[in-house]
Amino acid sequence: MAIPVAALDLENRHIGPNGEPTLADAFGILRKQWELGDRDRELGLHLLFISWYGNAEPPSLTGFLNSSEADLQQTFSTVFNYFQPKIHGDAEMLFVIGIAAIIVPWALGDEKVWEMRAREYLLRYRELMPNGLDPSVFRNRGYYGEYYRGHVEGGSFTDS
């Protein structure tokens, strides 16, 4: 896994009822690694999730006190554009981006574009994984994993 231990530790500190607003700090570590040229898929998944989640949730929950919506959207867009050419063959990426785009499409940019992508990506996800991803796929992957494990277990937004 290419996720720095310090970033994963910060994500894990966010989990649970006593979670801390540490995602902005994790994001800073992850984005620096991206800016240094690391294009690992796992790094990209965490950056996509945290940049979306940072716009979707209040700063008091995430720790994004000094980040702008545009900055987080730009990071999401940069990472998304890098992975987009391969996305139609990657069930996990289709799932996580599709869920994000269906829940809070405006946090990603043009709401209409992202609503359309959400439907497309979740349909393609079901073509690749008719029974869905196994929740164990998300084990030990920080808050990113906890968040999406919950959606996989609940079947949310993917049964239509």
Buried (B, 14 or more C-beta within 10 A) or exposed (E): EEBBEEBBBBBBBBBEEEBBBBBBBBBBBBBEBBEEEBEEEBBBBBBBBBBBBBBBBEEEBBBBEEBEEEBBBEBBBBBBEEBEEEBBEBBBBBBBBBBBBBBBBBBBBEEEEBBEBBBBBBEBBBEBBEEBBEBEBBEEBBBBBBBBBEBBEEEEBBEE
